[in-house]
Amino acid sequence: MHKSIDEGVFAVKKNFDYEKVVDPLQIFYCNDSLLLVKNLDYEKGVQYAKFNPLRPNQEVSPIFMYNTVLSQQDLNVMMSLADCLKPDGKMIASLTGVLNQIDILSLEDSTENISVKMGASPSTIEYIRENRDKLYDYYISLPRCNDTLIFALYRNKEKNDRLEFHVISWTGKALFRLFVREDLRDFNIDWLQGKLYGITKSDIVYVYDVNNIINSTV
């Protein structure tokens, strides 16, 4: 996309056609021979599958990241999961909005999965099912990540809907909490330039310098 904008032409060189994974929720590009596809199996729950677009007829082995108590259809919908893939393709940071936590999931060893709790949240699954229309998602927008950091945009309901960026490491360590006055709905990060771009509901773009934060963990 950046190259298309810079050159003023459509610069996409490849497209991929596949039928093995139905209705993907997200697709992560790792390299030309590896995509990670996230979709929802309505019987088993949220799943991830490694897919080689150069071999579209290969068998796809799904990876289920949650046990059966968290794999039911209604809970998957209620949790409003949003992910970012670590650039090395080995881990995923997943926002479970209504649960007020960030899950860090390993695609290689599920025993390494951890959850980072950011505050109070509903205590039982039954309560969430019965009261979903009264609950709110703490996290808004997709998370953004590089090899060392995860950024997530958070609406703090206990602090008059104050917007914050939570910055954590891939080991689950809380590093920074950044407060913003602007009513952002989405953001992205230029990791090389150290700039965070936030966009409001009125489509106004704000630029924040996060270079010191990014470099502090290098």
MARBA-3410 file (N, C-alpha, C, O; in Angstrom, 1 decimal):
218
0.8,-1.2,0.0,0.0,0.0,0.0,0.9,1.3,0.0,0.6,2.2,-0.8 ~ 1.9,1.3,0.9,2.8,2.4,0.9,3.4,2.7,-0.4,3.6,3.8,-0.9 ~ 3.9,1.6,-1.1,4.5,1.7,-2.3,3.6,2.2,-3.4,4.0,3.0,-4.3 ~ 2.3,1.8,-3.4,1.3,2.3,-4.3,1.1,3.8,-4.2,1.0,4.5,-5.2 ~ 1.1,4.3,-2.9,0.9,5.7,-2.7,2.1,6.5,-3.2,2.0,7.5,-3.9
3.3,6.0,-2.8,4.6,6.7,-3.2,4.7,6.8,-4.7,5.1,7.8,-5.3 ~ 4.4,5.7,-5.4,4.6,5.7,-6.9,3.4,6.2,-7.7,3.5,6.4,-8.9 ~ 2.3,6.3,-7.0,1.1,6.8,-7.7,0.5,5.8,-8.6,-0.3,6.1,-9.5 ~ 0.8,4.5,-8.4,0.3,3.4,-9.2,0.0,2.3,-8.3,0.4,2.2,-7.2 ~ -0.8,1.3,-8.9,-1.2,0.1,-8.1,0.0,-0.8,-8.2,0.3,-1.4,-9.2
0.7,-1.0,-7.0,2.0,-1.7,-7.0,1.9,-3.1,-6.5,2.9,-3.7,-6.2 ~ 0.7,-3.7,-6.2,0.6,-5.0,-5.7,1.0,-6.0,-6.8,0.5,-6.0,-7.9 ~ 1.9,-6.9,-6.5,2.5,-7.8,-7.5,1.9,-9.2,-7.5,1.9,-9.9,-8.5 ~ 1.2,-9.6,-6.4,0.7,-10.9,-6.3,-0.8,-10.8,-5.7,-1.1,-9.9,-4.9 ~ -1.6,-11.8,-6.1,-2.8,-12.0,-5.3,-2.9,-13.5,-5.1,-2.4,-14.3,-5.9
-3.7,-13.9,-4.1,-3.7,-15.3,-3.7,-5.2,-15.7,-3.7,-6.1,-15.0,-3.3 ~ -5.4,-16.9,-4.3,-6.8,-17.5,-4.4,-6.7,-18.8,-3.7,-5.9,-19.7,-4.0 ~ -7.6,-19.0,-2.7,-7.7,-20.2,-2.0,-9.1,-20.5,-1.5,-9.9,-19.6,-1.4 ~ -9.4,-21.8,-1.3,-10.7,-22.2,-0.9,-10.7,-23.1,0.3,-11.8,-23.5,0.8 ~ -9.5,-23.4,0.9,-9.4,-24.3,2.0,-10.0,-23.6,3.3,-10.5,-24.4,4.2
-9.9,-22.3,3.5,-10.4,-21.7,4.7,-11.6,-20.8,4.3,-11.5,-19.9,3.5 ~ -12.7,-21.0,5.0,-13.9,-20.3,4.6,-14.1,-19.1,5.6,-13.8,-19.2,6.8 ~ -14.5,-18.0,5.0,-14.9,-16.8,5.7,-13.8,-16.4,6.7,-14.1,-16.4,7.9 ~ -12.7,-16.0,6.3,-11.6,-15.6,7.2,-12.0,-14.3,7.9,-12.5,-13.4,7.3 ~ -11.6,-14.2,9.2,-11.8,-13.0,10.0,-10.6,-12.1,9.8,-10.8,-10.9,9.7
-9.4,-12.7,9.7,-8.2,-11.9,9.5,-7.2,-12.8,8.7,-7.2,-14.0,8.9 ~ -6.4,-12.2,7.9,-5.3,-12.9,7.2,-4.0,-12.2,7.5,-3.9,-10.9,7.2 ~ -3.0,-12.9,7.9,-1.7,-12.3,8.2,-0.7,-12.8,7.2,-0.6,-14.0,7.0 ~ 0.0,-11.9,6.6,1.0,-12.2,5.6,2.3,-12.4,6.3,2.8,-11.5,7.0 ~ 2.9,-13.6,6.2,4.2,-13.9,6.8,5.3,-13.8,5.7,6.3,-13.1,5.8
5.1,-14.6,4.6,5.9,-14.5,3.4,5.1,-15.1,2.2,3.9,-15.4,2.4 ~ 5.7,-15.1,1.1,4.9,-15.6,-0.1,4.4,-17.0,0.0,3.5,-17.3,-0.7 ~ 5.0,-17.8,0.8,4.6,-19.2,0.9,3.9,-19.5,2.3,3.7,-20.6,2.6 ~ 3.6,-18.4,3.1,3.0,-18.7,4.4,2.1,-17.5,4.7,2.5,-16.4,4.9 ~ 0.8,-17.9,4.9,-0.2,-17.0,5.4,-0.7,-17.6,6.7,-0.8,-18.8,6.8
-1.1,-16.8,7.7,-1.8,-17.2,8.8,-3.2,-16.7,8.7,-3.5,-15.5,8.7 ~ -4.2,-17.7,8.7,-5.6,-17.3,8.5,-6.4,-17.5,9.8,-6.3,-18.6,10.4 ~ -7.1,-16.5,10.2,-8.0,-16.7,11.4,-9.4,-16.7,10.9,-9.9,-15.9,10.1 ~ -10.2,-17.7,11.4,-11.6,-17.8,11.1,-12.3,-18.4,12.3,-11.8,-18.8,13.3 ~ -13.7,-18.5,12.1,-14.5,-18.9,13.2,-15.2,-20.2,12.8,-16.0,-20.2,11.8
-14.9,-21.3,13.5,-15.6,-22.5,13.3,-16.8,-22.5,14.3,-16.6,-22.4,15.5 ~ -18.0,-22.5,13.8,-19.2,-22.3,14.6,-19.5,-23.4,15.6,-20.3,-23.3,16.5 ~ -18.8,-24.5,15.5,-18.9,-25.6,16.4,-17.7,-25.7,17.4,-17.9,-26.0,18.6 ~ -16.5,-25.3,16.9,-15.3,-25.4,17.7,-14.7,-24.1,18.2,-14.0,-24.1,19.2 ~ -15.1,-23.0,17.5,-14.6,-21.7,18.0,-13.6,-21.1,17.1,-13.4,-21.4,16.0
-12.9,-20.1,17.7,-11.9,-19.3,16.9,-10.7,-20.2,16.6,-10.2,-20.9,17.5 ~ -10.3,-20.2,15.4,-9.1,-21.1,15.0,-8.2,-20.3,14.1,-8.6,-19.3,13.4 ~ -6.9,-20.7,14.1,-5.9,-20.2,13.2,-5.4,-21.3,12.4,-5.3,-22.5,12.8 ~ -5.0,-21.0,11.1,-4.5,-22.0,10.3,-3.3,-21.5,9.4,-3.4,-20.4,8.9 ~ -2.2,-22.2,9.4,-1.1,-21.8,8.6,-1.4,-22.3,7.1,-1.7,-23.5,7.0
-1.3,-21.5,6.2,-1.7,-21.8,4.8,-0.6,-21.4,3.8,-0.1,-20.2,3.9 ~ -0.3,-22.3,2.9,0.7,-22.0,1.9,-0.1,-21.7,0.6,-0.6,-22.7,0.0 ~ -0.1,-20.5,0.1,-0.9,-20.2,-1.1,-0.3,-20.7,-2.3,-1.0,-20.8,-3.4 ~ 1.0,-21.1,-2.3,1.6,-21.7,-3.5,1.2,-23.2,-3.6,1.5,-23.8,-4.6 ~ 0.6,-23.7,-2.5,0.2,-25.1,-2.6,-1.3,-25.2,-2.0,-1.5,-25.7,-1.0
-2.2,-24.6,-2.8,-3.6,-24.4,-2.3,-4.3,-25.7,-2.0,-5.4,-25.6,-1.4 ~ -3.9,-26.8,-2.5,-4.6,-28.1,-2.3,-4.1,-28.8,-1.1,-4.6,-29.9,-0.8 ~ -3.1,-28.3,-0.4,-2.6,-29.0,0.8,-3.7,-29.0,1.9,-4.6,-28.2,1.9 ~ -3.5,-29.9,2.8,-4.4,-30.0,3.9,-4.1,-28.9,4.9,-2.9,-28.6,5.2 ~ -5.1,-28.3,5.5,-4.9,-27.2,6.4,-5.2,-27.7,7.8,-6.3,-28.2,8.1
-4.2,-27.6,8.7,-4.4,-28.1,10.1,-4.7,-26.9,11.0,-3.8,-26.0,11.2 ~ -5.9,-26.8,11.6,-6.2,-25.6,12.4,-5.6,-25.7,13.7,-5.2,-26.7,14.3 ~ -5.3,-24.5,14.3,-4.8,-24.4,15.6,-5.8,-23.7,16.5,-6.2,-22.5,16.2 ~ -6.3,-24.4,17.5,-7.3,-23.8,18.4,-6.6,-23.2,19.6,-5.9,-23.9,20.3 ~ -6.8,-21.9,19.9,-6.1,-21.3,20.9,-6.8,-21.3,22.2,-6.2,-20.9,23.3
-8.1,-21.6,22.3,-8.8,-21.6,23.5,-9.4,-22.9,23.8,-9.8,-23.7,22.9 ~ -9.5,-23.3,25.1,-10.1,-24.6,25.5,-11.7,-24.5,25.3,-12.2,-23.5,24.9 ~ -12.3,-25.6,25.5,-13.7,-25.7,25.1,-14.6,-24.7,25.9,-15.6,-24.2,25.3 ~ -14.3,-24.3,27.1,-15.1,-23.4,27.8,-15.1,-22.0,27.1,-16.0,-21.2,27.3 ~ -14.0,-21.7,26.3,-14.0,-20.4,25.6,-14.1,-20.6,24.1,-13.8,-19.7,23.3
-14.6,-21.8,23.7,-14.7,-22.0,22.2,-16.1,-22.1,21.7,-16.4,-22.5,20.6 ~ -17.1,-21.6,22.5,-18.5,-21.7,22.1,-18.8,-20.5,21.3,-18.3,-19.4,21.5 ~ -19.7,-20.7,20.3,-20.0,-19.7,19.3,-20.4,-18.3,19.9,-19.9,-17.3,19.5 ~ -21.3,-18.4,20.9,-21.8,-17.1,21.4,-20.6,-16.3,22.1,-20.6,-15.1,22.1 ~ -19.8,-17.0,22.8,-18.7,-16.3,23.5,-17.7,-15.7,22.6,-17.2,-14.6,22.8
-17.4,-16.5,21.5,-16.5,-15.9,20.5,-17.0,-14.6,19.9,-16.2,-13.7,19.7 ~ -18.2,-14.5,19.6,-18.8,-13.3,19.1,-18.8,-12.2,20.2,-18.5,-11.0,19.8 ~ -19.1,-12.5,21.4,-19.2,-11.5,22.5,-17.8,-11.0,22.8,-17.7,-9.8,23.2 ~ -16.7,-11.7,22.6,-15.4,-11.3,23.0,-14.8,-10.3,22.0,-13.8,-9.6,22.4 ~ -15.3,-10.2,20.8,-14.8,-9.3,19.8,-13.3,-9.3,19.6,-12.6,-8.3,19.8
-12.8,-10.5,19.4,-11.3,-10.7,19.3,-10.7,-9.9,18.2,-11.3,-9.8,17.1 ~ -9.6,-9.3,18.4,-8.8,-8.6,17.4,-7.3,-8.9,17.7,-6.9,-8.8,18.8 ~ -6.6,-9.2,16.6,-5.2,-9.7,16.8,-4.2,-8.9,16.0,-4.5,-8.1,15.1 ~ -2.9,-9.1,16.5,-1.8,-8.7,15.6,-0.8,-9.8,15.8,-0.6,-10.5,16.8 ~ -0.1,-10.1,14.6,0.8,-11.2,14.6,2.3,-10.7,14.8,2.7,-9.7,14.1
3.0,-11.3,15.6,4.4,-11.0,15.8,5.1,-11.2,14.5,4.9,-12.2,13.9 ~ 6.0,-10.3,14.1,6.6,-10.4,12.7,7.3,-11.7,12.5,7.4,-12.1,11.3 ~ 7.8,-12.4,13.5,8.5,-13.7,13.3,7.5,-14.8,13.1,7.9,-15.9,12.8 ~ 6.2,-14.5,13.2,5.1,-15.5,12.9,4.9,-16.5,14.0,4.2,-17.5,13.8 ~ 5.5,-16.3,15.2,5.4,-17.3,16.2,4.4,-17.0,17.3,4.0,-17.9,18.0
3.9,-15.8,17.4,3.0,-15.4,18.5,1.9,-14.4,18.0,2.1,-13.8,17.0 ~ 0.8,-14.4,18.7,-0.3,-13.5,18.4,-0.6,-12.7,19.7,-0.7,-13.3,20.8 ~ -0.9,-11.4,19.6,-1.5,-10.7,20.6,-3.0,-10.5,20.3,-3.3,-9.9,19.3 ~ -3.8,-10.9,21.2,-5.3,-10.9,21.0,-6.0,-10.1,22.0,-5.8,-10.4,23.2 ~ -6.8,-9.2,21.6,-7.6,-8.3,22.5,-8.9,-9.0,22.8,-9.7,-9.2,21.9
-9.2,-9.3,24.0,-10.5,-9.8,24.4,-11.2,-8.7,25.1,-11.2,-8.6,26.4 ~ -11.9,-7.9,24.3,-12.4,-6.6,24.8,-13.2,-6.6,26.1,-12.8,-5.9,27.0 ~ -14.3,-7.4,26.1,-15.1,-7.3,27.3,-14.5,-7.9,28.5,-14.9,-7.6,29.6 ~ -13.5,-8.7,28.3,-12.8,-9.3,29.5,-11.7,-8.4,30.0,-11.0,-8.8,31.0 ~ -11.4,-7.3,29.4,-10.4,-6.4,29.9,-9.1,-7.0,30.0,-8.4,-6.8,31.0
-8.6,-7.7,29.0,-7.3,-8.3,29.0,-6.7,-8.5,27.6,-7.4,-8.4,26.6 ~ -5.4,-8.7,27.6,-4.7,-9.0,26.3,-4.2,-10.4,26.5,-3.5,-10.7,27.4 ~ -4.5,-11.3,25.5,-4.0,-12.6,25.5,-2.8,-12.7,24.6,-2.8,-12.2,23.4 ~ -1.7,-13.3,25.0,-0.5,-13.5,24.2,-0.4,-15.0,24.0,-0.1,-15.7,24.9 ~ -0.6,-15.3,22.7,-0.7,-16.7,22.3,0.4,-17.2,21.5,0.8,-16.5,20.5
1.0,-18.4,21.8,2.0,-19.0,21.1,1.5,-19.9,20.0,0.6,-20.7,20.3 ~ 1.9,-19.8,18.8,1.5,-20.7,17.7,2.3,-22.0,17.7,2.1,-22.8,16.9 ~ 3.3,-22.0,18.6,4.2,-23.2,18.6,4.0,-24.0,19.9,4.2,-25.2,19.8 ~ 3.7,-23.4,21.0,3.6,-24.1,22.2,2.5,-23.4,23.1,2.8,-22.4,23.7 ~ 1.4,-24.0,23.2,0.2,-23.4,23.9,0.5,-23.3,25.4,-0.2,-22.5,26.0
1.5,-24.0,25.9,1.8,-23.9,27.3,2.4,-22.5,27.6,2.5,-22.1,28.8 ~ 2.8,-21.8,26.6,3.4,-20.5,26.8,2.4,-19.4,26.7,2.8,-18.2,26.9 ~ 1.1,-19.7,26.5,0.1,-18.7,26.5,0.0,-17.9,27.8,0.0,-18.6,28.9 ~ -0.2,-16.6,27.7,-0.4,-15.8,29.0,-1.5,-14.8,28.7,-1.8,-14.4,27.6 ~ -2.1,-14.3,29.8,-3.1,-13.3,29.7,-2.7,-12.1,30.6,-2.2,-12.3,31.7
-2.8,-10.9,30.1,-2.4,-9.7,30.8,-3.7,-9.0,31.2,-4.4,-8.5,30.4 ~ -4.0,-9.0,32.5,-5.2,-8.4,33.0,-5.0,-6.9,33.3,-4.0,-6.5,33.9 ~ -5.9,-6.1,32.7,-5.7,-4.6,32.9,-6.6,-4.0,33.9,-6.5,-2.8,34.2 ~ -7.5,-4.8,34.6,-8.4,-4.2,35.6,-9.6,-5.1,35.8,-9.5,-6.3,35.4 ~ -10.6,-4.5,36.5,-11.8,-5.3,36.8,-12.5,-5.7,35.5,-12.4,-5.0,34.5
-13.2,-6.9,35.6,-13.9,-7.3,34.4,-15.0,-8.3,34.9,-15.0,-8.7,36.0 ~ -16.0,-8.7,34.0,-17.0,-9.7,34.4,-16.3,-10.9,34.9,-15.3,-11.4,34.3 ~ -16.9,-11.5,35.9,-16.3,-12.7,36.5,-16.7,-14.0,36.0,-15.9,-15.0,36.2 ~ -17.8,-14.1,35.3,-18.2,-15.4,34.8,-18.7,-15.3,33.3,-19.2,-14.3,32.9 ~ -18.6,-16.4,32.6,-19.0,-16.5,31.2,-20.6,-16.3,31.2,-21.1,-15.7,30.3
-21.3,-16.9,32.1,-22.7,-16.8,32.1,-23.2,-15.4,32.3,-24.1,-14.9,31.6 ~ -22.4,-14.6,33.1,-22.8,-13.2,33.3,-22.6,-12.4,32.0,-23.4,-11.6,31.6 ~ -21.6,-12.7,31.2,-21.3,-12.1,29.9,-22.4,-12.4,29.0,-23.0,-11.5,28.3 ~ -22.8,-13.7,28.9,-23.9,-14.1,27.9,-25.2,-13.3,28.3,-25.9,-12.9,27.4 ~ -25.5,-13.2,29.5,-26.8,-12.7,29.9,-26.8,-11.1,29.9,-27.9,-10.6,29.8
-25.6,-10.5,29.9,-25.6,-9.0,30.1,-24.8,-8.4,29.0,-24.4,-7.2,29.2 ~ -24.5,-9.1,27.9,-23.6,-8.5,26.8,-24.1,-7.1,26.4,-23.2,-6.3,26.1 ~ -25.4,-6.9,26.2,-25.9,-5.6,25.7,-25.6,-4.5,26.7,-25.7,-3.3,26.3 ~ -25.3,-4.8,27.9,-25.0,-3.8,28.9,-23.5,-3.5,29.2,-23.1,-2.6,29.8 ~ -22.7,-4.5,28.6,-21.3,-4.4,28.8,-20.6,-3.6,27.7,-21.3,-3.3,26.7
-19.4,-3.3,27.8,-18.7,-2.5,26.8,-17.3,-3.1,26.6,-16.8,-3.9,27.5 ~ -16.8,-2.9,25.5,-15.4,-3.3,25.1,-14.4,-2.3,25.6,-14.5,-1.1,25.3 ~ -13.5,-2.8,26.4,-12.4,-1.9,26.9,-11.5,-1.5,25.8,-11.1,-0.3,25.7 ~ -11.1,-2.4,24.9,-10.2,-2.2,23.8,-10.9,-1.8,22.5,-11.9,-2.5,22.2 ~ -10.4,-0.8,21.9,-11.0,-0.4,20.6,-9.8,-0.4,19.6,-8.7,-0.2,19.9
-10.2,-0.7,18.3,-9.2,-0.8,17.2,-8.4,-2.1,17.3,-8.5,-2.8,18.3 ~ -7.7,-2.4,16.3,-6.7,-3.5,16.3,-5.5,-3.1,17.1,-5.1,-2.0,17.1 ~ -4.8,-4.1,17.7,-3.5,-3.8,18.3,-2.5,-3.7,17.2,-2.7,-4.2,16.1 ~ -1.4,-3.1,17.5,-0.2,-3.0,16.6,1.0,-3.5,17.3,1.2,-3.3,18.5 ~ 1.9,-4.2,16.5,3.0,-4.8,17.2,4.2,-4.8,16.3,4.1,-4.8,15.1
5.4,-4.9,16.9,6.6,-5.3,16.2,7.3,-6.4,17.0,6.6,-7.1,17.7 ~ 8.6,-6.6,16.8,9.2,-7.8,17.5,9.3,-7.7,19.0,9.5,-8.7,19.7 ~ 9.1,-6.5,19.5,9.3,-6.3,21.0,8.1,-5.7,21.7,7.9,-6.0,22.9 ~ 7.3,-5.0,21.0,6.2,-4.2,21.7,4.8,-4.5,21.1,4.7,-4.9,19.9 ~ 3.8,-4.4,22.0,2.4,-4.4,21.6,1.8,-3.1,22.0,1.8,-2.8,23.2
1.1,-2.4,21.1,0.4,-1.2,21.5,-1.1,-1.5,21.3,-1.5,-2.2,20.4 ~ -1.9,-1.1,22.3,-3.4,-1.3,22.3,-4.1,-0.1,22.8,-3.7,0.5,23.8 ~ -5.1,0.3,22.0,-5.9,1.5,22.4,-7.0,1.1,23.3,-7.8,0.2,23.0 ~ -7.1,1.8,24.5,-7.9,1.4,25.6,-8.8,2.5,26.0,-8.4,3.7,26.2 ~ -10.1,2.3,26.2,-11.1,3.2,26.7,-11.3,2.9,28.2,-11.9,1.9,28.5
-10.9,3.8,29.1,-10.9,3.6,30.5,-12.3,4.1,31.0,-12.4,5.3,31.3 ~ -13.2,3.2,31.2,-14.5,3.6,31.6,-14.5,4.1,33.1,-15.4,4.8,33.5 ~ -13.6,3.6,33.9,-13.5,4.0,35.2,-12.9,5.5,35.4,-13.0,6.1,36.4 ~ -12.4,6.0,34.3,-11.8,7.3,34.3,-12.5,8.2,33.2,-11.8,8.9,32.4 ~ -13.8,8.2,33.2,-14.6,9.1,32.4,-14.3,8.9,30.9,-14.1,9.8,30.1
-14.1,7.6,30.5,-13.8,7.2,29.1,-12.5,7.8,28.6,-12.4,8.0,27.4 ~ -11.6,8.0,29.5,-10.3,8.5,29.0,-9.6,7.4,28.1,-9.6,6.2,28.4 ~ -9.0,7.9,27.0,-8.3,7.1,26.1,-6.9,6.9,26.5,-6.2,7.9,26.9 ~ -6.4,5.7,26.5,-5.0,5.4,26.8,-4.4,4.4,25.8,-5.1,3.6,25.2 ~ -3.1,4.5,25.6,-2.4,3.4,24.9,-1.7,2.6,25.9,-1.0,3.1,26.8
-1.9,1.3,25.9,-1.2,0.4,26.7,-0.1,-0.3,25.9,-0.3,-0.8,24.8 ~ 1.1,-0.2,26.4,2.3,-0.7,25.7,2.9,-1.9,26.6,3.3,-1.6,27.7 ~ 2.9,-3.1,26.0,3.4,-4.2,26.8,4.4,-5.0,25.9,4.5,-4.8,24.7 ~ 5.2,-5.8,26.6,6.1,-6.7,25.9,5.5,-8.0,25.5,4.4,-8.3,26.0 ~ 6.2,-8.8,24.7,5.6,-10.1,24.3,5.7,-11.1,25.5,5.2,-12.2,25.4
6.4,-10.7,26.5,6.4,-11.6,27.7,5.3,-11.2,28.7,5.2,-11.8,29.8 ~ 4.5,-10.2,28.3,3.4,-9.8,29.2,3.7,-8.7,30.2,2.9,-8.4,31.0 ~ 4.9,-8.1,30.1,5.3,-7.1,31.0,4.7,-5.7,30.6,4.9,-5.3,29.5 ~ 4.0,-5.1,31.5,3.4,-3.7,31.3,4.6,-2.7,31.3,5.3,-2.6,32.3 ~ 4.7,-1.9,30.2,5.8,-1.0,30.1,5.4,0.4,30.2,6.0,1.2,30.9
4.4,0.8,29.4,4.0,2.2,29.4,2.5,2.3,29.3,1.8,1.5,28.8 ~ 2.0,3.4,29.9,0.6,3.8,29.7,0.6,5.3,29.2,1.1,6.2,29.9 ~ 0.1,5.5,28.0,0.1,6.8,27.3,-1.3,7.4,27.3,-2.2,6.7,26.7 ~ -1.5,8.6,27.8,-2.8,9.2,27.8,-2.9,10.2,26.6,-2.0,10.9,26.3 ~ -4.1,10.2,25.9,-4.3,11.1,24.8,-5.7,11.8,25.1,-6.6,11.2,25.6
-5.7,13.0,24.6,-6.9,13.8,24.8,-7.9,13.6,23.6,-9.1,13.8,23.7 ~ -7.3,13.3,22.4,-8.1,13.2,21.2,-9.0,11.9,21.3,-8.6,10.9,21.8 ~ -10.2,12.0,20.7,-11.1,10.9,20.7,-10.8,10.0,19.5,-11.5,10.0,18.5 ~ -9.8,9.2,19.6,-9.3,8.3,18.5,-10.2,7.1,18.4,-10.8,6.6,19.4 ~ -10.4,6.6,17.2,-11.1,5.4,16.9,-10.2,4.3,16.3,-10.5,3.2,16.3
-9.0,4.7,15.8,-8.1,3.7,15.2,-6.7,4.4,15.2,-6.5,5.6,15.4 ~ -5.7,3.5,15.0,-4.3,4.0,15.0,-3.4,3.1,14.2,-3.8,1.9,14.0 ~ -2.3,3.5,13.8,-1.2,2.7,13.3,0.1,3.3,13.6,0.2,4.4,14.1 ~ 1.2,2.5,13.4,2.5,3.0,13.8,3.5,2.8,12.7,3.6,1.8,12.0 ~ 4.3,3.9,12.5,5.5,3.8,11.6,6.6,3.5,12.5,7.2,4.4,13.2
7.0,2.2,12.6,8.0,1.8,13.5,9.4,2.4,13.2,10.2,2.6,14.1 ~ 9.7,2.6,11.9,11.0,3.1,11.5,11.2,4.6,11.9,12.2,5.0,12.3 ~ 10.1,5.3,11.7,10.2,6.8,12.0,9.8,7.1,13.5,9.9,8.2,13.9 ~ 9.2,6.1,14.2,8.8,6.3,15.5,7.6,7.2,15.7,7.5,8.0,16.6 ~ 6.7,7.1,14.7,5.5,7.9,14.7,4.2,7.0,14.9,4.1,6.0,14.2
3.3,7.5,15.8,2.0,6.9,15.9,1.0,7.8,15.3,0.9,8.9,15.6 ~ 0.2,7.2,14.4,-0.8,8.0,13.7,-2.2,7.5,14.2,-2.6,6.4,14.1 ~ -2.9,8.5,14.8,-4.3,8.2,15.3,-5.3,8.9,14.5,-5.1,10.1,14.1 ~ -6.5,8.3,14.3,-7.5,9.0,13.5,-8.8,9.0,14.4,-9.1,8.0,15.1 ~ -9.5,10.1,14.4,-10.7,10.3,15.2,-11.9,9.9,14.4,-11.9,9.5,13.3
-13.0,10.0,15.1,-14.3,9.7,14.5,-14.7,10.7,13.4,-15.5,10.4,12.5 ~ -14.1,11.8,13.5,-14.3,12.9,12.4,-13.2,12.8,11.3,-13.1,13.7,10.5 ~ -12.4,11.7,11.3,-11.4,11.5,10.3,-10.3,12.5,10.4,-9.7,12.8,9.3 ~ -10.0,13.1,11.5,-8.9,13.9,11.7,-7.7,13.1,12.2,-7.8,12.3,13.1 ~ -6.6,13.3,11.6,-5.4,12.5,11.9,-4.4,13.2,12.8,-4.1,14.4,12.5
-4.0,12.6,13.8,-3.0,13.2,14.8,-1.8,12.3,14.7,-1.8,11.1,14.6 ~ -0.6,13.0,14.9,0.7,12.3,14.9,1.3,12.4,16.2,1.5,13.6,16.7 ~ 1.8,11.4,16.8,2.4,11.4,18.1,3.8,10.8,17.9,4.0,9.8,17.2 ~ 4.8,11.4,18.6,6.1,10.9,18.6,6.3,9.8,19.7,6.3,10.1,20.8 ~ 6.5,8.6,19.2,6.8,7.5,20.2,8.2,6.9,20.0,8.4,5.7,20.4
9.0,7.7,19.4,10.4,7.1,19.0,11.1,6.7,20.3,11.8,5.7,20.3 ~ 11.0,7.5,21.3,11.8,7.2,22.6,11.3,5.9,23.2,12.0,5.1,23.7 ~ 10.0,5.6,23.1,9.4,4.4,23.6,9.9,3.2,22.8,10.3,2.2,23.3 ~ 9.8,3.3,21.5,10.2,2.2,20.6,11.7,1.9,20.8,12.1,0.7,20.9 ~ 12.5,3.0,20.9,14.0,2.8,21.0,14.4,2.3,22.4,15.5,1.7,22.6
13.5,2.6,23.4,13.9,2.2,24.8,13.9,0.7,25.0,14.5,0.2,25.9 ~ 13.3,0.0,24.1,13.2,-1.5,24.2,14.1,-2.2,23.2,14.1,-3.4,23.2 ~ 14.8,-1.5,22.3,15.7,-2.1,21.3,16.9,-2.6,22.0,17.8,-3.2,21.3
END
